[in-house]
Amino acid sequence: MHRWCRSALRRMLGCAVVAAAADFAASGENAPLPPIHVLIISGQNNHAWEPTLARMRETCERTGRFRLTVNTSPQTMGPDDLRRVRVVLSHWNAWGDAPVRQWSPEARSGLLDFVQRGGGHVAVHAGSSSFYDWPEYHAMAGAAWALGRTGHGPVQAFRVTVAAPDHPITRGIVGFWTVDELWHRTGITPGVTVLATGFSDALRGGTGNEEPVAVCGAYGQGRTMALLLGHDARAMANAGFESLLTRGLEWAAGGEVSLPPSPELPASAAAARLASADLKGLLEAVAGYRFGMDRGDLLELEVLAADAGTGSESRGAFARTVAEALPKAASAEARIGLCRVLSLVGTAAEISVLETMLGDPDLHLAACEALQRIPGPEATAALVRALSRGDATDAMVAAHALAARRDP
């Protein structure tokens, strides 16, 4: 073979080897990570465990990062149950008059040994509120309901603030709103890292302090996390809860996090209400309001309306939900309150509903005031049409609304 042919062949083979190596490296970088084996212990809880378990499973499976096994009788766990597992997700407790109060000695020692040897443990909401004769368990769990001290107010909208922005679990999460149950004066294991907090003032049953809602720590060679959010399936549907849960499981398994935070973290109280479908529950409570009754629900709705009206993407959906509830409200006082809310967030899409209210003598004034505030020519046209409806008093109300809008 000619010398130049041998030289060219060597160059070609060398390029092929380099290209193959580059392709192999690239394929390794893009290859999916092996699944993390998670054992969920569930089957008993002082909350509705079936829908919350289903919600957590759906959230974890959607990431493609986890392989899940569920054990609804953890009191009988043996070594085989934990052999191939990297993280235990605790969704089980023995609170109240639960039928199962204790675990077998083998199950107890097996769980602690699993974590001490490097396994992960993540407890959700009341998933660590058991075994008050077993201090090692509470030290491992990181946080739990403290008998005689811990409490909570009603389920409510509150902001979650990231307290450890450089931790792998919370890195990139800028805080979010949720509708959930906020514990206060929780029993926290000394030395854990507080990842996130929530705030509720005394008027809503809180302490007026930032309360831990997610903590993490070490137990032996293992990593543990307690996520106190997740009172029910609606609260678990919050993108912030989902991010903390899945990233916490990944971190507890190996100390690193590859899953990104959700891009849909609710940035306002109204967005959190809409995301949790809790707004409809609030509107149902408002529907029966009458003058002289407690105004708490109505005032909360107005606060949410002000929040939604600041330019957030949830404004349109919020207004549509309120408009749908308006004709169904059981009392004139409730419908007047809903008209007031639409005056803050209503758009051209809600004008037709308000216009139907003009024919009700009890609602004519409230509907006109709402139309007066809604921008755009559609609201002006509705008020012009109102001039020819009803009696002279109704026409005068519409005329005043048009005058307030500076309509020629």
Backbone torsions as a table, in degrees:
resi	resn	phi	psi	omega
1	MET	NA	137.4	179.0
2	HIS	-61.8	149.0	-178.2
3	ARG	-58.0	-42.8	-177.6
4	TRP	-66.4	-29.9	177.3
5	CYS	-68.1	-43.3	179.6
6	ARG	-63.3	-39.9	179.9
7	SER	-64.7	-43.4	179.3
8	ALA	-64.6	-38.4	179.8
9	LEU	-64.2	-42.4	178.5
10	ARG	-60.6	-41.9	179.7
11	ARG	-63.5	-42.0	-179.9
12	MET	-63.5	-44.6	178.9
13	LEU	-64.3	-39.9	178.7
14	GLY	-62.3	-43.2	178.5
15	CYS	-63.4	-38.8	-179.8
16	ALA	-64.4	-41.0	179.4
17	VAL	-64.2	-45.1	179.2
18	VAL	-61.0	-43.9	-179.7
19	ALA	-64.1	-41.3	179.2
20	ALA	-64.6	-40.8	179.0
21	ALA	-64.3	-40.6	179.0
22	ALA	-64.6	-41.4	178.5
23	ASP	-63.6	-39.4	-179.6
24	PHE	-65.4	-43.4	179.6
25	ALA	-63.2	-42.9	-179.4
26	ALA	-63.6	-41.7	180.0
27	SER	-65.1	-33.3	177.9
28	GLY	-67.6	-39.4	-179.8
29	GLU	-66.0	-35.9	-175.4
30	ASN	-93.6	-5.2	-178.6
31	ALA	-65.0	142.5	179.0
32	PRO	-64.5	143.6	178.0
33	LEU	-69.0	147.9	178.4
34	PRO	-64.0	146.6	-177.4
35	PRO	-66.9	147.8	176.7
36	ILE	-92.8	124.3	-179.8
37	HIS	-80.3	120.2	-178.2
38	VAL	-119.0	129.5	172.8
39	LEU	-102.1	116.6	176.1
40	ILE	-94.1	120.6	174.6
41	ILE	-98.2	121.9	-173.3
42	SER	-150.4	-162.8	178.2
43	GLY	102.0	-11.7	177.6
44	GLN	-154.9	130.8	-178.1
45	ASN	-167.3	149.9	176.7
46	ASN	-77.5	-1.4	170.7
47	HIS	-107.4	174.4	179.2
48	ALA	-73.0	98.4	-170.7
49	TRP	-77.2	-28.7	-177.4
50	GLU	-64.3	-52.9	-179.5
51	PRO	-67.5	-32.8	179.2
52	THR	-72.4	-37.8	175.6
53	LEU	-61.5	-45.7	179.5
54	ALA	-60.3	-39.8	-178.8
55	ARG	-66.4	-44.1	-180.0
56	MET	-65.3	-39.1	178.5
57	ARG	-61.8	-44.7	-179.9
58	GLU	-61.8	-41.9	179.6
59	THR	-62.8	-46.3	-177.9
60	CYS	-68.8	-41.9	-178.4
61	GLU	-66.4	-31.8	-179.0
62	ARG	-62.6	-28.3	-179.4
63	THR	-73.6	-23.5	-174.5
64	GLY	72.4	8.9	-174.1
65	ARG	-97.9	-14.7	-170.4
66	PHE	-124.8	148.9	169.8
67	ARG	-115.2	117.0	-167.7
68	LEU	-104.9	139.5	169.6
69	THR	-129.4	138.6	-178.6
70	VAL	-113.4	132.8	175.2
71	ASN	-121.1	113.4	-179.3
72	THR	-95.5	8.4	174.9
73	SER	-133.9	60.7	-174.2
74	PRO	-65.7	-16.3	-180.0
75	GLN	-63.8	-15.9	-179.4
76	THR	-113.5	17.0	-178.4
77	MET	-57.1	142.5	174.8
78	GLY	-125.4	-179.1	-177.6
79	PRO	-57.6	-34.7	-177.9
80	ASP	-65.0	-28.5	-178.4
81	ASP	-66.2	-25.3	-175.3
82	LEU	-111.4	4.9	-170.7
83	ARG	-62.5	-46.2	-177.1
84	ARG	-105.0	11.7	-174.9
85	VAL	-89.1	144.4	175.0
86	ARG	-108.9	-24.0	-179.7
87	VAL	-142.3	139.9	169.7
88	VAL	-104.7	126.0	175.9
89	LEU	-103.8	111.2	-174.2
90	SER	-89.5	117.5	178.2
91	HIS	-127.5	23.3	-172.3
92	TRP	-121.5	138.5	168.4
93	ASN	-148.0	168.4	-178.0
94	ALA	-117.0	37.3	-175.0
95	TRP	-74.1	148.7	174.1
96	GLY	69.0	-138.1	-177.4
97	ASP	-97.1	42.5	-179.2
98	ALA	-61.3	143.4	-178.3
99	PRO	-66.0	-31.4	178.3
100	VAL	-106.2	121.1	-176.6
101	ARG	-103.9	-32.5	-173.1
102	GLN	-131.3	161.1	172.2
103	TRP	-104.5	159.7	174.6
104	SER	-65.7	154.3	177.0
105	PRO	-56.3	-35.1	179.6
106	GLU	-65.9	-40.3	179.2
107	ALA	-66.5	-40.8	179.3
108	ARG	-62.6	-55.7	-176.9
109	SER	-65.7	-32.7	-179.6
110	GLY	-64.5	-40.9	-179.8
111	LEU	-66.8	-47.8	-179.8
112	LEU	-62.4	-41.6	179.9
113	ASP	-63.9	-38.7	178.7
114	PHE	-58.9	-45.8	-178.6
115	VAL	-72.7	-43.9	-179.0
116	GLN	-58.9	-31.0	-178.7
117	ARG	-86.3	3.0	174.1
118	GLY	121.2	0.9	176.9
119	GLY	-74.8	166.2	178.7
120	GLY	-105.1	155.1	177.6
121	HIS	-141.3	125.3	177.4
122	VAL	-126.7	122.5	177.3
123	ALA	-107.1	135.9	-178.7
124	VAL	-111.8	129.4	178.8
125	HIS	50.4	-110.5	-178.2
126	ALA	-92.4	18.5	-177.6
127	GLY	-68.9	-7.7	176.2
128	SER	-115.7	7.9	-175.3
129	SER	-92.2	70.5	-179.8
130	SER	-149.3	172.3	167.2
131	PHE	57.5	60.3	-178.7
132	TYR	-77.8	1.5	170.4
133	ASP	-103.2	12.8	-173.7
134	TRP	-131.1	78.5	-174.5
135	PRO	-62.3	-29.8	179.3
136	GLU	-62.1	-35.0	179.5
137	TYR	-65.1	-45.9	-179.7
138	HIS	-67.2	-35.6	176.6
139	ALA	-63.8	-37.0	178.8
140	MET	-72.0	-41.8	-173.6
141	ALA	-65.4	-35.8	177.4
142	GLY	101.4	-34.5	-179.8
143	ALA	-161.1	146.2	179.0
144	ALA	-162.5	165.3	174.8
145	TRP	-64.1	122.9	179.8
146	ALA	-91.9	117.6	-176.9
147	LEU	-58.7	131.4	177.7
148	GLY	79.2	-1.2	-177.1
149	ARG	-131.5	-46.1	-175.9
150	THR	-71.6	145.8	176.4
151	GLY	-151.9	-177.5	176.0
152	HIS	-160.0	155.4	173.7
153	GLY	-90.4	-164.8	178.8
154	PRO	-71.1	160.5	170.9
155	VAL	-58.2	130.8	-170.8
156	GLN	-154.9	167.8	174.0
157	ALA	-84.6	129.1	175.3
158	PHE	-150.5	159.5	-177.8
159	ARG	-91.7	135.0	173.7
160	VAL	-98.4	125.8	-178.7
161	THR	-110.4	133.9	178.1
162	VAL	-76.5	124.3	-178.6
163	ALA	-99.3	-16.5	-179.2
164	ALA	-131.6	75.9	-173.3
165	PRO	-65.9	-17.6	-178.5
166	ASP	-96.9	-0.3	179.1
167	HIS	-76.2	144.6	-179.0
168	PRO	-55.1	-33.2	-178.0
169	ILE	-69.3	-43.5	-172.5
170	THR	-101.4	-2.9	-179.3
171	ARG	-60.6	124.6	-179.8
172	GLY	93.9	-11.2	175.9
173	ILE	-90.7	122.4	-173.2
174	VAL	-98.5	9.7	-175.7
175	GLY	100.1	158.5	-176.9
176	PHE	-162.5	167.7	175.2
177	TRP	-100.6	149.2	176.6
178	THR	-144.2	165.9	171.6
179	VAL	-119.2	107.4	-168.4
180	ASP	-158.7	-176.4	175.9
181	GLU	-99.6	123.9	-177.4
182	LEU	-104.6	113.8	177.0
183	TRP	-76.0	150.1	171.6
184	HIS	-131.6	152.4	-176.1
185	ARG	55.4	45.6	179.4
186	THR	-70.8	149.4	174.2
187	GLY	-76.7	109.1	-175.5
188	ILE	-109.9	131.9	176.9
189	THR	-67.3	129.3	178.6
190	PRO	-57.9	139.8	175.8
191	GLY	92.3	-7.0	178.7
192	VAL	-75.1	163.6	176.0
193	THR	-96.8	124.7	174.9
194	VAL	-80.9	115.2	-177.6
195	LEU	-84.4	-38.3	-175.2
196	ALA	-153.4	153.8	-179.9
197	THR	-131.4	162.7	173.5
198	GLY	-131.1	157.1	-175.6
199	PHE	-127.1	136.1	172.7
200	SER	-144.5	131.5	-179.0
201	ASP	-83.0	173.7	-174.9
202	ALA	-64.3	-26.9	179.6
203	LEU	-66.4	-22.4	179.6
204	ARG	-107.9	22.4	176.4
205	GLY	82.7	13.3	-179.7
206	GLY	-100.1	-171.0	-178.4
207	THR	-103.6	-9.5	-174.4
208	GLY	80.7	11.4	179.0
209	ASN	-117.9	158.6	170.8
210	GLU	-71.6	123.8	-177.2
211	GLU	-109.4	136.6	178.5
212	PRO	-60.8	134.8	173.8
213	VAL	-120.4	-11.0	175.9
214	ALA	-152.6	128.0	177.8
215	VAL	-134.8	157.9	176.3
216	CYS	-144.4	159.4	-178.6
217	GLY	-167.2	-167.6	-179.9
218	ALA	-121.4	148.1	173.6
219	TYR	-140.0	107.0	-170.8
220	GLY	63.2	-128.1	177.4
221	GLN	-92.4	-1.1	-176.1
222	GLY	-94.3	168.5	179.6
223	ARG	-118.4	138.3	-178.0
224	THR	-130.6	153.1	177.1
225	MET	-143.6	141.0	172.0
226	ALA	-119.7	119.7	179.0
227	LEU	-109.6	105.0	-172.9
228	LEU	-83.4	-6.7	172.9
229	LEU	-76.1	167.7	175.7
230	GLY	102.4	42.5	-179.2
231	HIS	-62.0	-36.4	179.5
232	ASP	-148.0	178.6	-176.1
233	ALA	-63.3	-33.2	178.6
234	ARG	-64.6	-42.9	178.7
235	ALA	-64.9	-34.0	179.8
236	MET	-72.1	-16.8	177.8
237	ALA	-76.9	-8.9	178.9
238	ASN	-66.4	133.5	-177.8
239	ALA	-62.9	-29.0	177.1
240	GLY	-67.7	-44.4	175.8
241	PHE	-59.4	-45.5	-178.6
242	GLU	-60.0	-41.3	179.7
243	SER	-64.7	-45.2	-180.0
244	LEU	-65.7	-39.7	-179.1
245	LEU	-65.4	-53.5	-174.5
246	THR	-70.0	-39.9	178.2
247	ARG	-70.2	-33.6	176.4
248	GLY	-66.2	-40.7	177.0
249	LEU	-62.9	-43.2	-179.1
250	GLU	-64.6	-42.7	179.3
251	TRP	-65.3	-43.4	-179.3
252	ALA	-62.5	-27.1	-179.0
253	ALA	-75.6	-33.1	-174.5
254	GLY	-153.1	0.6	177.1
255	GLY	88.9	-6.8	178.7
256	GLU	-123.0	160.0	-177.3
257	VAL	-131.1	125.1	175.8
258	SER	-107.9	-21.2	-177.8
259	LEU	-72.7	132.2	178.8
260	PRO	-78.9	156.3	172.7
261	PRO	-63.2	152.0	177.2
262	SER	-64.1	138.0	176.6
263	PRO	-79.1	-2.1	-174.2
264	GLU	-109.1	32.4	179.2
265	LEU	-63.5	125.4	-178.8
266	PRO	-62.1	121.9	-175.6
267	ALA	-94.6	2.9	-179.1
268	SER	-150.4	163.6	178.2
269	ALA	-63.6	-39.4	179.6
270	ALA	-65.0	-41.2	178.9
271	ALA	-63.6	-38.2	178.1
272	ALA	-66.3	-40.6	177.1
273	ARG	-61.0	-43.9	-179.4
274	LEU	-67.0	-41.6	-178.2
275	ALA	-64.9	-33.3	-178.3
276	SER	-90.8	-0.6	-175.9
277	ALA	61.3	19.7	-178.2
278	ASP	-83.8	-14.2	179.8
279	LEU	-61.4	-39.1	-179.8
280	LYS	-64.2	-36.1	176.3
281	GLY	-64.1	-40.4	177.6
282	LEU	-65.2	-41.1	179.0
283	LEU	-65.2	-35.1	175.6
284	GLU	-63.8	-37.6	177.7
285	ALA	-67.9	-37.2	179.7
286	VAL	-70.9	-28.2	-171.2
287	ALA	-57.6	-29.7	-178.4
288	GLY	-98.3	11.9	-177.2
289	TYR	-65.3	138.8	172.3
290	ARG	-132.6	152.2	-179.5
291	PHE	-54.9	135.2	-179.5
292	GLY	99.3	-15.4	177.7
293	MET	-82.7	168.4	176.1
294	ASP	-59.9	134.0	-174.8
295	ARG	-99.7	11.5	-174.0
296	GLY	-55.4	-48.0	-178.8
297	ASP	-66.4	-39.9	179.8
298	LEU	-66.2	-41.1	178.2
299	LEU	-65.3	-39.7	178.0
300	GLU	-63.1	-39.1	178.7
301	LEU	-62.9	-40.0	178.7
302	GLU	-67.7	-37.2	176.3
303	VAL	-63.3	-42.8	177.5
304	LEU	-63.9	-37.2	178.6
305	ALA	-63.7	-43.2	178.0
306	ALA	-63.1	-38.7	178.8
307	ASP	-65.5	-44.4	-179.0
308	ALA	-69.0	-24.9	-175.5
309	GLY	-86.4	8.0	-177.6
310	THR	-90.1	15.8	177.4
311	GLY	102.8	3.9	179.6
312	SER	-71.6	159.2	-178.6
313	GLU	-68.2	-17.2	-177.0
314	SER	-80.3	-4.9	-174.0
315	ARG	-59.2	-48.0	-177.7
316	GLY	-62.6	-44.9	179.9
317	ALA	-65.5	-37.9	178.4
318	PHE	-62.5	-47.6	-179.0
319	ALA	-62.7	-40.7	179.3
320	ARG	-62.8	-40.6	-179.1
321	THR	-65.8	-41.3	177.9
322	VAL	-65.3	-42.5	-179.7
323	ALA	-63.0	-36.5	177.3
324	GLU	-65.2	-33.1	-178.8
325	ALA	-79.9	-22.2	-173.3
326	LEU	-57.0	-52.8	-177.8
327	PRO	-68.3	-18.6	-175.7
328	LYS	-90.3	-10.0	-176.9
329	ALA	-60.8	142.1	-170.5
330	ALA	-80.3	-16.0	-176.0
331	SER	-134.9	155.8	176.7
332	ALA	-63.2	-36.4	-179.6
333	GLU	-62.4	-39.7	178.2
334	ALA	-66.4	-41.0	179.8
335	ARG	-66.4	-35.5	175.3
336	ILE	-62.4	-43.1	178.4
337	GLY	-62.3	-39.4	179.3
338	LEU	-70.2	-35.0	173.3
339	CYS	-60.6	-39.7	179.1
340	ARG	-63.6	-40.2	177.5
341	VAL	-63.5	-43.1	178.5
342	LEU	-65.4	-26.0	175.7
343	SER	-64.6	-22.6	-180.0
344	LEU	-89.8	-33.9	-172.7
345	VAL	-124.3	-6.8	-174.1
346	GLY	-63.8	151.0	177.7
347	THR	-128.3	-173.5	178.5
348	ALA	-58.6	-27.7	-178.1
349	ALA	-66.9	-23.3	-177.2
350	GLU	-98.0	-1.3	-174.9
351	ILE	-64.4	-38.5	-177.9
352	SER	-62.1	-37.5	177.9
353	VAL	-66.8	-44.3	179.4
354	LEU	-64.6	-35.4	-178.3
355	GLU	-66.2	-32.3	176.7
356	THR	-67.6	-25.8	179.3
357	MET	-74.0	-17.4	-178.0
358	LEU	-64.4	-24.6	-179.4
359	GLY	-78.9	-6.9	178.9
360	ASP	-96.0	118.6	-178.0
361	PRO	-56.3	-31.7	-179.5
362	ASP	-74.4	-19.4	-172.9
363	LEU	-114.6	-5.8	-175.0
364	HIS	-56.6	-46.3	-177.8
365	LEU	-64.8	-45.9	-178.2
366	ALA	-64.9	-38.6	179.8
367	ALA	-68.1	-40.8	177.7
368	CYS	-63.6	-40.6	179.2
369	GLU	-64.6	-36.5	177.3
370	ALA	-67.2	-45.6	178.2
371	LEU	-62.4	-34.2	179.1
372	GLN	-59.0	-34.7	-175.3
373	ARG	-88.3	-23.6	-174.9
374	ILE	-74.6	125.4	-177.6
375	PRO	-74.3	158.5	173.4
376	GLY	109.4	158.8	-178.1
377	PRO	-68.1	-23.6	-179.1
378	GLU	-63.0	-41.7	178.6
379	ALA	-67.2	-38.7	176.9
380	THR	-60.6	-44.9	-179.3
381	ALA	-62.6	-37.6	179.2
382	ALA	-65.4	-39.0	178.5
383	LEU	-70.2	-35.7	176.1
384	VAL	-62.7	-42.3	177.2
385	ARG	-63.6	-31.8	-179.2
386	ALA	-68.7	-20.1	179.6
387	LEU	-60.9	-30.4	-176.0
388	SER	-99.1	7.3	-179.8
389	ARG	-106.5	149.1	173.8
390	GLY	71.8	-163.4	-177.2
391	ASP	-89.9	-174.3	-176.2
392	ALA	-64.1	-34.7	179.4
393	THR	-63.6	-43.7	178.2
394	ASP	-62.3	-40.6	179.2
395	ALA	-64.0	-36.7	-180.0
396	MET	-67.2	-38.3	177.6
397	VAL	-61.1	-44.9	179.2
398	ALA	-64.4	-38.5	179.4
399	ALA	-64.2	-41.3	177.2
400	HIS	-62.8	-39.1	178.4
401	ALA	-63.8	-41.1	177.2
402	LEU	-65.8	-38.0	177.8
403	ALA	-64.5	-39.1	179.3
404	ALA	-64.9	-28.4	177.6
405	ARG	-82.8	-0.7	-178.3
406	ARG	61.4	37.7	-179.4
407	ASP	-80.5	129.7	-176.2
408	PRO	-62.3	NA	NA
